């Protein structure tokens, strides 16, 4: 049976209120009402939106707000593709965030429909904690990133607050996963990432990683 979170993401009404109401409130909750998470998000978005002809992939893009933001900053042959499994979210994205350098594809994040080593930058922001069986998705993010390219993740993290007895169980019942402090970092390293940088802010974590170059990846596998 689908979780509450999965049902919401496929709901047409929810796709309309997600960005205007749900996401701003949710971001505040990550910082317990403060602005730490939102401030980091603003700085990271500015970095990812920098000019360039990069090919970007936004995984679990929802209504496409990040996708369009990144696309609008690109130059040259730069392009950002957003993928999501929810038809209602993609419909919202194509209506409100269509732009020359952005495009949207329905796809399962467990099996991203692109070849290995395709993208300069791959993001999965504020989504991984709602995806069933999420750790194989981390492998997919790195698989489609070119050697030397970057993977950027924002998701939940276990803290003193979220370790309170009962909190994880309640979250799990709703379909929301709270990741261990080292879980995402270790998965990225195991999949072939290097220069993994984790920033914990409030109840969330930003993880930035670089995919190892092929020669380095071969050396590590020996």
N, CA, C and O of each residue as an XYZ file, in Angstrom:
888
protein
N       0.842     -1.201      0.000
C       0.000      0.000      0.000
C       0.875      1.248      0.000
O       1.872      1.309      0.720
N       0.507      2.240     -0.803
C       1.285      3.468     -0.878
C       1.231      4.232      0.436
O       0.226      4.199      1.145
N       2.329      4.925      0.755
C       2.374      5.741      1.960
C       1.551      7.007      1.765
O       1.138      7.332      0.651
N       1.319      7.719      2.871
C       0.603      8.995      2.806
C       1.354      9.962      1.896
O       0.745     10.670      1.095
N       2.675      9.987      2.024
C       3.483     10.896      1.205
C       3.339     10.594     -0.277
O       3.197     11.512     -1.085
N       3.374      9.316     -0.642
C       3.233      8.944     -2.050
C       1.861      9.333     -2.590
O       1.748      9.817     -3.716
N       0.832      9.125     -1.796
C      -0.508      9.498     -2.226
C      -0.624     11.005     -2.441
O      -1.259     11.454     -3.395
N      -0.012     11.778     -1.555
C      -0.060     13.229     -1.698
C       0.634     13.686     -2.972
O       0.128     14.556     -3.681
N       1.794     13.099     -3.266
C       2.570     13.538     -4.418
C       1.846     13.283     -5.736
O       2.122     13.942     -6.738
N       0.928     12.336     -5.732
C       0.177     12.051     -6.955
C      -1.139     12.813     -7.015
O      -1.854     12.744     -8.015
N      -1.459     13.539     -5.950
C      -2.730     14.242     -5.875
C      -2.654     15.565     -6.631
O      -1.739     16.358     -6.408
N      -3.612     15.803     -7.526
C      -3.606     17.017     -8.351
C      -3.709     18.273     -7.518
O      -3.021     19.254     -7.801
N      -4.552     18.269     -6.494
C      -4.710     19.456     -5.640
C      -3.407     19.751     -4.904
O      -2.992     20.906     -4.808
N      -2.761     18.706     -4.383
C      -1.521     18.908     -3.635
C      -0.436     19.512     -4.513
O       0.358     20.324     -4.039
N      -0.391     19.131     -5.778
C       0.624     19.682     -6.677
C       0.468     21.189     -6.842
O       1.441     21.879     -7.144
N      -0.744     21.709     -6.649
C      -0.975     23.151     -6.772
C      -0.521     23.909     -5.532
O      -0.051     25.042     -5.638
N      -0.656     23.295     -4.350
C      -0.325     24.011     -3.113
C       1.085     23.705     -2.632
O       1.573     24.354     -1.706
N       1.750     22.726     -3.244
C       3.040     22.258     -2.763
C       4.059     23.397     -2.631
O       4.627     23.601     -1.558
N       4.284     24.124     -3.700
C       5.349     25.128     -3.688
C       4.945     26.395     -2.952
O       5.789     27.037     -2.328
N       3.660     26.771     -3.013
C       3.231     28.021     -2.382
C       3.035     27.882     -0.878
O       3.224     28.851     -0.142
N       2.658     26.687     -0.406
C       2.331     26.527      1.007
C       3.164     25.455      1.682
O       3.863     25.729      2.657
N       3.093     24.234      1.168
C       3.718     23.109      1.846
C       5.227     23.252      1.962
O       5.780     23.113      3.053
N       5.907     23.532      0.837
C       7.363     23.528      0.869
C       7.947     24.652      1.730
O       8.875     24.382      2.492
N       7.458     25.901      1.655
C       7.998     26.942      2.540
C       7.830     26.600      4.020
O       8.737     26.827      4.821
N       6.679     26.059      4.376
C       6.444     25.679      5.773
C       7.373     24.538      6.165
O       7.954     24.550      7.251
N       7.512     23.554      5.284
C       8.344     22.396      5.565
C       9.805     22.800      5.742
O      10.492     22.275      6.618
N      10.287     23.737      4.909
C      11.658     24.208      5.016
C      11.893     24.888      6.354
O      12.943     24.702      6.970
N      10.921     25.676      6.811
C      11.015     26.303      8.123
C      11.074     25.260      9.232
O      11.817     25.420     10.201
N      10.294     24.195      9.091
C      10.273     23.149     10.107
C      11.636     22.475     10.225
O      12.032     22.063     11.315
N      12.360     22.360      9.101
C      13.695     21.768      9.152
C      14.609     22.565     10.082
O      15.504     22.000     10.709
N      14.383     23.876     10.171
C      15.187     24.737     11.039
C      14.444     25.124     12.303
O      14.828     26.064     12.999
N      13.372     24.392     12.596
C      12.572     24.671     13.795
C      12.096     26.117     13.826
O      12.135     26.775     14.865
N      11.653     26.594     12.685
C      11.132     27.956     12.598
C      12.169     28.990     12.222
O      11.819     30.128     11.907
N      13.448     28.617     12.248
C      14.506     29.554     11.883
C      14.694     29.603     10.375
O      13.887     29.073      9.613
N      15.776     30.250      9.963
C      16.002     30.437      8.528
C      17.261     29.743      8.033
O      17.647     29.933      6.880
N      17.917     28.937      8.878
C      19.185     28.334      8.493
C      19.100     27.497      7.242
O      19.925     27.646      6.340
N      18.113     26.613      7.169
C      17.967     25.751      6.004
C      17.623     26.568      4.766
O      18.178     26.337      3.692
N      16.710     27.521      4.913
C      16.313     28.363      3.782
C      17.489     29.195      3.285
O      17.649     29.378      2.078
N      18.311     29.700      4.196
C      19.468     30.502      3.802
C      20.481     29.661      3.017
O      21.021     30.108      2.005
N      20.727     28.446      3.495
C      21.660     27.561      2.787
C      21.091     27.197      1.421
O      21.820     27.133      0.431
N      19.792     26.961      1.378
C      19.128     26.623      0.127
C      19.267     27.748     -0.891
O      19.494     27.495     -2.074
N      19.130     28.985     -0.434
C      19.266     30.143     -1.326
C      20.671     30.227     -1.904
O      20.848     30.462     -3.100
N      21.673     30.032     -1.042
C      23.064     30.100     -1.497
C      23.382     28.965     -2.462
O      24.056     29.172     -3.471
N      22.897     27.764     -2.151
C      23.147     26.621     -3.025
C      22.461     26.803     -4.375
O      23.039     26.478     -5.412
N      21.241     27.317     -4.369
C      20.513     27.541     -5.622
C      21.253     28.543     -6.501
O      21.310     28.389     -7.721
N      21.821     29.572     -5.871
C      22.589     30.557     -6.632
C      23.815     29.906     -7.271
O      24.158     30.206     -8.414
N      24.465     29.026     -6.536
C      25.631     28.324     -7.072
C      25.239     27.430     -8.244
O      25.907     27.423     -9.278
N      24.150     26.675     -8.077
C      23.721     25.752     -9.129
C      23.147     26.474    -10.342
O      23.077     25.901    -11.429
N      22.743     27.710    -10.166
C      22.170     28.498    -11.262
C      23.218     29.342    -11.987
O      22.866     30.163    -12.833
N      24.479     29.155    -11.673
C      25.532     29.963    -12.284
C      25.577     29.729    -13.796
O      25.209     28.652    -14.265
N      26.025     30.726    -14.561
C      26.085     30.585    -16.024
C      27.009     29.448    -16.447
O      27.977     29.127    -15.757
N      26.701     28.857    -17.574
C      27.533     27.790    -18.111
C      26.718     26.912    -19.035
O      25.488     26.976    -19.040
N      27.396     26.093    -19.815
C      26.689     25.232    -20.757
C      26.589     23.802    -20.220
O      26.661     22.833    -20.977
N      26.423     23.692    -18.904
C      26.325     22.375    -18.271
C      25.016     21.677    -18.643
O      24.010     22.320    -18.946
N      25.059     20.337    -18.612
C      23.858     19.525    -18.739
C      23.499     19.051    -17.332
O      24.284     18.358    -16.686
N      22.309     19.428    -16.863
C      21.902     19.165    -15.489
C      20.678     18.253    -15.456
O      19.851     18.264    -16.368
N      20.582     17.464    -14.387
C      19.417     16.609    -14.165
C      18.886     16.880    -12.763
O      19.632     16.815    -11.786
N      17.594     17.185    -12.670
C      16.937     17.431    -11.393
C      15.997     16.258    -11.108
O      14.933     16.147    -11.718
N      16.390     15.394    -10.192
C      15.665     14.137     -9.925
C      14.589     14.369     -8.866
O      14.834     15.010     -7.845
N      13.391     13.837     -9.127
C      12.220     14.075     -8.271
C      11.957     15.579     -8.210
O      11.924     16.186     -7.140
N      11.773     16.150     -9.393
C      11.722     17.609     -9.552
C      10.420     18.225     -9.071
O      10.340     19.444     -8.924
N       9.382     17.405     -8.818
C       8.107     17.984     -8.385
C       7.563     18.937     -9.430
O       7.568     18.615    -10.619
N       7.086     20.122     -9.004
C       6.507     21.068     -9.946
C       7.533     21.866    -10.754
O       7.161     22.769    -11.503
N       8.824     21.540    -10.608
C       9.833     22.112    -11.493
C      10.411     23.450    -11.101
O      11.066     24.096    -11.920
N      10.191     23.888     -9.876
C      10.712     25.207     -9.490
C      12.239     25.259     -9.502
O      12.829     26.208    -10.019
N      12.876     24.232     -8.931
C      14.341     24.173     -8.985
C      14.796     24.003    -10.424
O      15.743     24.656    -10.862
N      14.133     23.138    -11.149
C      14.532     22.854    -12.528
C      14.587     24.142    -13.349
O      15.568     24.405    -14.044
N      13.540     24.926    -13.259
C      13.508     26.165    -14.028
C      14.556     27.161    -13.525
O      15.205     27.843    -14.318
N      14.713     27.237    -12.210
C      15.693     28.158    -11.645
C      17.089     27.843    -12.165
O      17.835     28.742    -12.551
N      17.434     26.562    -12.172
C      18.746     26.168    -12.682
C      18.842     26.446    -14.171
O      19.854     26.971    -14.636
N      17.810     26.105    -14.925
C      17.807     26.280    -16.374
C      17.957     27.740    -16.763
O      18.676     28.068    -17.707
N      17.280     28.611    -16.037
C      17.329     30.040    -16.368
C      18.710     30.643    -16.168
O      19.026     31.675    -16.759
N      19.532     30.015    -15.348
C      20.874     30.540    -15.135
C      21.904     30.028    -16.126
O      22.998     30.583    -16.222
N      21.571     28.981    -16.863
C      22.525     28.376    -17.780
C      22.744     29.247    -19.017
O      21.951     30.140    -19.314
N      23.818     28.974    -19.717
C      24.125     29.710    -20.951
C      24.668     28.723    -21.978
O      24.833     27.539    -21.686
N      24.943     29.217    -23.178
C      25.460     28.351    -24.230
C      24.492     27.227    -24.542
O      23.311     27.467    -24.793
N      24.992     26.002    -24.528
C      24.154     24.835    -24.793
C      23.602     24.222    -23.503
O      23.115     23.091    -23.511
N      23.676     24.952    -22.419
C      23.233     24.442    -21.129
C      21.754     24.073    -21.121
O      20.928     24.729    -21.756
N      21.439     23.000    -20.383
C      20.050     22.537    -20.302
C      19.845     21.788    -18.989
O      20.758     21.123    -18.497
N      18.639     21.898    -18.423
C      18.292     21.166    -17.216
C      17.045     20.317    -17.479
O      16.023     20.823    -17.943
N      17.142     19.036    -17.180
C      16.024     18.104    -17.343
C      15.505     17.724    -15.961
O      16.276     17.321    -15.089
N      14.205     17.854    -15.768
C      13.589     17.439    -14.516
C      12.841     16.135    -14.722
O      12.090     15.994    -15.687
N      13.040     15.177    -13.817
C      12.276     13.936    -13.886
C      11.489     13.748    -12.588
O      11.952     14.112    -11.507
N      10.303     13.180    -12.716
C       9.469     12.899    -11.553
C       8.545     11.738    -11.898
O       8.231     11.510    -13.067
N       8.109     11.002    -10.868
C       7.229      9.862    -11.096
C       5.755     10.247    -11.041
O       4.890      9.483    -11.468
N       5.474     11.444    -10.510
C       4.088     11.872    -10.324
C       3.566     12.614    -11.552
O       4.099     13.672    -11.887
N       2.546     12.100    -12.232
C       1.985     12.802    -13.389
C       1.442     14.178    -13.032
O       1.566     15.113    -13.823
N       0.839     14.316    -11.847
C       0.269     15.616    -11.479
C       1.361     16.643    -11.246
O       1.195     17.807    -11.612
N       2.471     16.246    -10.648
C       3.586     17.172    -10.453
C       4.186     17.586    -11.788
O       4.505     18.757    -11.990
N       4.340     16.634    -12.699
C       4.904     16.958    -14.015
C       3.967     17.848    -14.816
O       4.420     18.735    -15.540
N       2.672     17.620    -14.693
C       1.708     18.481    -15.377
C       1.830     19.916    -14.866
O       1.784     20.869    -15.644
N       1.984     20.053    -13.566
C       2.177     21.376    -12.969
C       3.481     22.006    -13.469
O       3.528     23.198    -13.772
N       4.533     21.193    -13.551
C       5.831     21.697    -14.011
C       5.761     22.215    -15.444
O       6.290     23.285    -15.744
N       5.117     21.469    -16.319
C       5.050     21.882    -17.724
C       4.148     23.103    -17.921
O       4.329     23.869    -18.867
N       3.181     23.276    -17.024
C       2.315     24.463    -17.121
C       2.982     25.716    -16.588
O       2.840     26.792    -17.170
N       3.703     25.588    -15.494
C       4.187     26.790    -14.798
C       5.693     27.013    -14.884
O       6.165     28.115    -14.607
N       6.453     25.989    -15.261
C       7.907     26.144    -15.263
C       8.552     25.676    -16.565
O       9.711     25.259    -16.588
N       7.788     25.752    -17.635
C       8.359     25.463    -18.949
C       9.208     26.646    -19.387
O       8.795     27.797    -19.245
N      10.363     26.373    -19.907
C      11.259     27.412    -20.399
C      12.175     26.791    -21.440
O      12.256     25.568    -21.552
N      12.856     27.621    -22.193
C      13.644     27.130    -23.331
C      14.687     26.102    -22.928
O      14.929     25.148    -23.667
N      15.305     26.278    -21.779
C      16.392     25.394    -21.374
C      15.958     24.306    -20.392
O      16.802     23.565    -19.887
N      14.662     24.197    -20.112
C      14.162     23.174    -19.193
C      13.228     22.225    -19.916
O      12.464     22.637    -20.788
N      13.290     20.953    -19.553
C      12.349     19.970    -20.089
C      12.051     18.959    -18.988
O      12.807     18.826    -18.025
N      10.930     18.244    -19.148
C      10.448     17.356    -18.091
C      10.120     15.980    -18.652
O       9.573     15.847    -19.746
N      10.468     14.962    -17.874
C      10.273     13.576    -18.290
C       9.726     12.789    -17.097
O      10.203     12.940    -15.972
N       8.720     11.947    -17.355
C       8.232     11.069    -16.289
C       9.160      9.865    -16.201
O       9.386      9.169    -17.191
N       9.692      9.627    -15.016
C      10.634      8.520    -14.846
C      10.712      8.125    -13.379
O      10.415      8.913    -12.480
N      11.122      6.882    -13.167
C      11.351      6.347    -11.833
C      12.800      6.623    -11.450
O      13.717      6.281    -12.196
N      13.006      7.241    -10.292
C      14.363      7.577     -9.857
C      15.217      6.344     -9.597
O      16.443      6.446     -9.544
N      14.587      5.171     -9.432
C      15.350      3.938     -9.244
C      15.945      3.435    -10.556
O      16.843      2.594    -10.552
N      15.448      3.946    -11.666
C      15.928      3.507    -12.974
C      15.913      4.712    -13.913
O      15.063      4.805    -14.798
N      16.844      5.621    -13.719
C      16.886      6.863    -14.487
C      17.177      6.541    -15.955
O      18.155      5.857    -16.255
N      16.334      7.028    -16.872
C      16.429      6.610    -18.282
C      17.498      7.358    -19.092
O      17.227      7.847    -20.188
N      18.701      7.437    -18.542
C      19.810      8.064    -19.250
C      21.055      7.205    -19.070
O      21.177      6.450    -18.106
N      21.971      7.337    -20.017
C      23.181      6.522    -19.999
C      24.125      6.934    -18.874
O      24.013      8.025    -18.314
N      25.045      6.047    -18.559
C      26.088      6.371    -17.590
C      26.847      7.622    -18.038
O      26.994      7.879    -19.233
N      27.323      8.390    -17.063
C      28.258      9.491    -17.329
C      27.684     10.550    -18.273
O      28.390     11.045    -19.151
N      26.410     10.897    -18.095
C      25.747     11.826    -19.010
C      25.774     13.268    -18.529
O      25.999     14.171    -19.334
N      25.554     13.512    -17.249
C      25.283     14.870    -16.761
C      26.451     15.477    -15.992
O      27.191     14.786    -15.290
N      26.592     16.795    -16.147
C      27.608     17.530    -15.396
C      27.200     17.697    -13.930
O      28.041     17.648    -13.033
N      25.906     17.894    -13.702
C      25.387     18.077    -12.350
C      24.073     17.334    -12.210
O      23.201     17.427    -13.074
N      23.936     16.591    -11.111
C      22.694     15.878    -10.816
C      22.246     16.271     -9.410
O      23.017     16.183     -8.455
N      20.992     16.705     -9.298
C      20.471     17.126     -8.000
C      19.268     16.276     -7.596
O      18.538     15.759     -8.442
N      19.083     16.148     -6.290
C      17.879     15.550     -5.725
C      17.611     16.303     -4.426
O      18.203     16.010     -3.387
N      16.720     17.265     -4.503
C      16.539     18.220     -3.416
C      15.162     18.093     -2.781
O      14.138     18.189     -3.458
N      15.155     17.876     -1.472
C      13.905     17.805     -0.704
C      12.961     16.738     -1.265
O      11.762     16.974     -1.411
N      13.506     15.581     -1.573
C      12.686     14.521     -2.170
C      13.091     13.123     -1.736
O      12.234     12.247     -1.619
N      14.378     12.893     -1.493
C      14.865     11.542     -1.250
C      14.186     10.892     -0.048
O      13.989      9.677     -0.024
N      13.829     11.699      0.943
C      13.200     11.145      2.150
C      11.769     10.662      1.915
O      11.186     10.026      2.793
N      11.197     10.951      0.755
C       9.849     10.497      0.433
C       9.831      9.344     -0.570
O       8.768      8.801     -0.869
N      10.992      8.970     -1.087
C      11.079      7.920     -2.106
C      11.252      6.565     -1.428
O      12.165      6.401     -0.618
N      10.403      5.593     -1.739
C      10.573      4.255     -1.171
C      11.917      3.657     -1.600
O      12.356      3.864     -2.731
N      12.563      2.921     -0.704
C      13.848      2.275     -0.982
C      14.816      3.281     -1.609
O      15.219      3.113     -2.760
N      15.194      4.330     -0.860
C      15.906      5.461     -1.458
C      17.392      5.251     -1.737
O      17.938      5.926     -2.609
N      18.065      4.346     -1.036
C      19.515      4.258     -1.207
C      19.952      3.834     -2.612
O      20.961      4.345     -3.099
N      19.238      2.921     -3.288
C      19.596      2.649     -4.686
C      19.461      3.871     -5.594
O      20.112      3.948     -6.635
N      18.623      4.817     -5.202
C      18.496      6.062     -5.974
C      19.795      6.851     -5.909
O      20.193      7.473     -6.893
N      20.459      6.831     -4.757
C      21.758      7.512     -4.627
C      22.747      6.937     -5.635
O      23.508      7.678     -6.256
N      22.734      5.619     -5.794
C      23.611      4.987     -6.782
C      23.294      5.480     -8.191
O      24.198      5.730     -8.989
N      21.997      5.617     -8.488
C      21.577      6.084     -9.807
C      22.016      7.525    -10.062
O      22.430      7.868    -11.169
N      21.924      8.355     -9.042
C      22.365      9.749     -9.198
C      23.820      9.794     -9.643
O      24.187     10.551    -10.541
N      24.634      8.977     -9.006
C      26.059      8.978     -9.336
C      26.316      8.307    -10.681
O      27.205      8.728    -11.421
N      25.555      7.280    -11.002
C      25.752      6.561    -12.269
C      25.617      7.482    -13.470
O      26.421      7.405    -14.398
N      24.616      8.350    -13.467
C      24.380      9.193    -14.643
C      25.209     10.472    -14.618
O      25.133     11.270    -15.552
N      25.995     10.679    -13.571
C      26.883     11.842    -13.492
C      28.194     11.528    -14.191
O      28.737     10.435    -14.030
N      28.697     12.457    -14.950
C      29.968     12.224    -15.640
C      31.121     12.257    -14.631
O      30.990     12.888    -13.582
N      32.246     11.595    -14.922
C      33.411     11.679    -14.048
C      33.841     13.144    -13.874
O      33.994     13.878    -14.850
N      34.028     13.540    -12.645
C      34.358     14.935    -12.348
C      33.136     15.806    -12.146
O      33.257     16.952    -11.714
N      31.945     15.272    -12.456
C      30.708     16.019    -12.252
C      30.269     15.969    -10.796
O      30.876     15.282     -9.973
N      29.198     16.712    -10.488
C      28.788     16.849     -9.091
C      27.381     16.306     -8.860
O      26.504     16.396     -9.719
N      27.201     15.744     -7.677
C      25.895     15.298     -7.189
C      25.556     16.140     -5.968
O      26.387     16.325     -5.079
N      24.323     16.649     -5.932
C      23.886     17.504     -4.826
C      22.581     16.951     -4.269
O      21.607     16.781     -5.001
N      22.569     16.673     -2.969
C      21.396     16.099     -2.308
C      21.021     16.952     -1.105
O      21.886     17.365     -0.334
N      19.727     17.214     -0.949
C      19.218     17.739      0.310
C      18.169     16.773      0.826
O      17.213     16.445      0.122
N      18.352     16.316      2.063
C      17.402     15.366      2.626
C      17.432     15.456      4.145
O      18.089     16.326      4.717
N      16.718     14.553      4.784
C      16.620     14.531      6.243
C      17.891     13.952      6.858
O      18.726     13.373      6.162
N      18.024     14.118      8.174
C      19.147     13.531      8.895
C      18.731     13.298     10.344
O      17.933     14.047     10.907
N      19.281     12.258     10.923
C      18.963     11.945     12.317
C      19.682     12.929     13.240
O      20.897     13.106     13.143
N      18.946     13.551     14.112
C      19.480     14.487     15.096
C      18.973     14.088     16.476
O      18.237     13.111     16.617
N      19.372     14.853     17.498
C      18.872     14.578     18.847
C      17.345     14.630     18.870
O      16.693     13.830     19.541
N      16.787     15.588     18.123
C      15.332     15.740     18.119
C      14.646     14.567     17.418
O      13.680     14.004     17.932
N      15.159     14.205     16.237
C      14.497     13.142     15.481
C      14.843     11.749     16.011
O      14.315     10.749     15.524
N      15.733     11.684     17.012
C      16.039     10.408     17.651
C      15.185     10.153     18.882
O      15.293      9.101     19.513
N      14.336     11.113     19.223
C      13.425     10.926     20.351
C      12.552      9.704     20.075
O      12.030      9.563     18.969
N      12.382      8.814     21.061
C      11.570      7.611     20.843
C      10.199      7.933     20.256
O       9.475      8.794     20.757
N       9.870      7.238     19.206
C       8.562      7.399     18.575
C       8.570      8.282     17.346
O       7.712      8.138     16.475
N       9.534      9.203     17.261
C       9.549     10.142     16.135
C       9.809      9.409     14.827
O       9.087      9.618     13.852
N      10.829      8.552     14.788
C      11.152      7.829     13.556
C      10.020      6.900     13.147
O       9.731      6.741     11.962
N       9.377      6.284     14.148
C       8.287      5.369     13.840
C       7.102      6.106     13.219
O       6.505      5.639     12.249
N       6.771      7.259     13.789
C       5.666      8.059     13.252
C       5.995      8.546     11.841
O       5.154      8.503     10.942
N       7.246      9.013     11.664
C       7.675      9.478     10.343
C       7.600      8.343      9.330
O       7.140      8.535      8.204
N       8.055      7.161      9.735
C       8.046      6.018      8.832
C       6.646      5.628      8.402
O       6.436      5.227      7.257
N       5.690      5.740      9.304
C       4.308      5.412      8.969
C       3.739      6.337      7.908
O       2.874      5.939      7.128
N       4.225      7.575      7.876
C       3.735      8.550      6.900
C       4.478      8.463      5.574
O       4.089      9.104      4.598
N       5.558      7.663      5.537
C       6.354      7.552      4.318
C       7.555      8.468      4.301
O       8.221      8.603      3.274
N       7.844      9.108      5.441
C       8.982     10.038      5.543
C      10.145      9.315      6.212
O       9.992      8.791      7.315
N      11.298      9.278      5.564
C      12.453      8.566      6.101
C      13.448      9.550      6.706
O      13.756     10.588      6.119
N      13.937      9.206      7.875
C      14.979      9.993      8.525
C      16.282      9.217      8.377
O      16.416      8.122      8.923
N      17.232      9.770      7.651
C      18.485      9.079      7.356
C      19.473      9.207      8.509
O      19.525     10.229      9.194
N      20.257      8.147      8.707
C      21.357      8.212      9.651
C      22.369      9.256      9.225
O      22.458      9.603      8.047
N      23.130      9.754     10.182
C      24.046     10.861      9.917
C      25.082     10.526      8.850
O      25.517     11.414      8.117
N      25.478      9.277      8.753
C      26.527      8.904      7.794
C      25.982      8.089      6.612
O      26.744      7.693      5.731
N      24.694      7.846      6.593
C      24.106      6.925      5.625
C      24.289      7.390      4.178
O      24.712      6.607      3.327
N      23.978      8.635      3.899
C      24.082      9.149      2.526
C      25.548      9.290      2.119
O      25.922      8.931      1.003
N      26.364      9.807      3.013
C      27.787      9.996      2.720
C      28.451      8.662      2.403
O      29.191      8.551      1.426
N      28.189      7.652      3.225
C      28.810      6.347      2.999
C      28.318      5.705      1.703
O      29.080      5.033      1.007
N      27.041      5.916      1.385
C      26.516      5.338      0.138
C      27.175      5.990     -1.076
O      27.492      5.307     -2.049
N      27.378      7.276     -1.025
C      28.037      7.978     -2.121
C      29.471      7.499     -2.299
O      29.913      7.253     -3.421
N      30.194      7.367     -1.196
C      31.570      6.851     -1.282
C      31.581      5.455     -1.894
O      32.411      5.163     -2.755
N      30.672      4.594     -1.458
C      30.624      3.220     -1.958
C      30.305      3.174     -3.450
O      30.742      2.264     -4.155
N      29.545      4.158     -3.928
C      29.147      4.187     -5.336
C      30.199      4.822     -6.236
O      30.054      4.804     -7.459
N      31.262      5.389     -5.648
C      32.335      5.942     -6.466
C      32.489      7.441     -6.410
O      33.040      8.041     -7.332
N      32.008      8.065     -5.334
C      32.142      9.511     -5.187
C      33.414      9.858     -4.415
O      33.943      9.047     -3.654
N      33.879     11.058     -4.628
C      34.993     11.589     -3.846
C      34.654     13.021     -3.454
O      33.671     13.586     -3.933
N      35.467     13.601     -2.587
C      35.240     14.979     -2.134
C      33.792     15.152     -1.659
O      33.103     16.083     -2.075
N      33.349     14.266     -0.804
C      31.982     14.338     -0.294
C      31.939     15.319      0.880
O      32.672     15.172      1.858
N      31.073     16.311      0.763
C      30.966     17.356      1.786
C      29.537     17.384      2.322
O      28.582     17.538      1.561
N      29.403     17.235      3.616
C      28.092     17.208      4.259
C      27.931     18.425      5.168
O      28.797     18.724      5.989
N      26.805     19.119      5.002
C      26.468     20.243      5.875
C      25.129     19.948      6.524
O      24.123     19.799      5.830
N      25.104     19.863      7.839
C      23.871     19.616      8.569
C      23.339     20.934      9.090
O      24.037     21.669      9.789
N      22.103     21.224      8.745
C      21.465     22.455      9.188
C      20.084     22.106      9.703
O      19.243     21.606      8.956
N      19.850     22.369     10.978
C      18.574     21.987     11.571
C      18.395     20.488     11.528
O      19.248     19.738     12.002
N      17.282     20.048     10.957
C      16.969     18.625     10.862
C      17.267     18.068      9.473
O      16.826     16.969      9.136
N      18.010     18.819      8.671
C      18.311     18.393      7.308
C      19.795     18.372      7.023
O      20.601     18.881      7.802
N      20.144     17.776      5.898
C      21.542     17.725      5.478
C      21.661     18.022      3.990
O      20.869     17.546      3.177
N      22.669     18.820      3.655
C      23.058     19.042      2.275
C      24.338     18.254      2.041
O      25.297     18.373      2.803
N      24.347     17.454      0.990
C      25.524     16.649      0.675
C      25.937     16.940     -0.763
O      25.150     16.772     -1.695
N      27.174     17.375     -0.929
C      27.734     17.655     -2.252
C      28.887     16.696     -2.485
O      29.746     16.529     -1.619
N      28.911     16.068     -3.647
C      29.952     15.086     -3.939
C      30.391     15.202     -5.389
O      29.633     15.651     -6.248
N      31.612     14.797     -5.646
C      32.160     14.754     -7.001
C      32.358     13.304     -7.402
O      32.873     12.504     -6.621
N      31.949     12.960     -8.625
C      32.163     11.600     -9.101
C      33.627     11.423     -9.474
O      34.204     12.246    -10.185
N      34.215     10.344     -8.988
C      35.623     10.090     -9.261
C      35.856      9.905    -10.754
O      34.997      9.397    -11.475
N      37.029     10.327    -11.203
C      37.409     10.075    -12.599
C      37.613      8.578    -12.794
O      37.910      7.859    -11.839
N      37.457      8.117    -14.007
C      37.457      6.676    -14.268
C      38.728      5.998    -13.767
O      38.660      4.922    -13.172
N      39.889      6.614    -14.001
C      41.142      5.986    -13.606
C      41.187      5.812    -12.094
O      41.626      4.777    -11.591
N      40.716      6.862    -11.354
C      40.708      6.777     -9.905
C      39.721      5.721     -9.433
O      39.991      4.998     -8.475
N      38.572      5.631    -10.107
C      37.572      4.660     -9.730
C      38.089      3.246     -9.916
O      37.798      2.369     -9.102
N      38.868      3.005    -10.997
C      39.440      1.682    -11.247
C      40.459      1.339    -10.169
O      40.502      0.207     -9.686
N      41.286      2.327     -9.790
C      42.291      2.097     -8.764
C      41.636      1.711     -7.440
O      42.132      0.831     -6.738
N      40.540      2.354     -7.100
C      39.879      2.071     -5.843
C      39.244      0.688     -5.834
O      39.087      0.083     -4.774
N      38.880      0.188     -7.002
C      38.201     -1.098     -7.068
C      39.194     -2.277     -6.966
O      38.777     -3.420     -6.777
N      40.466     -2.007     -7.089
C      41.473     -3.089     -7.054
C      41.792     -3.466     -5.606
O      42.612     -4.352     -5.365
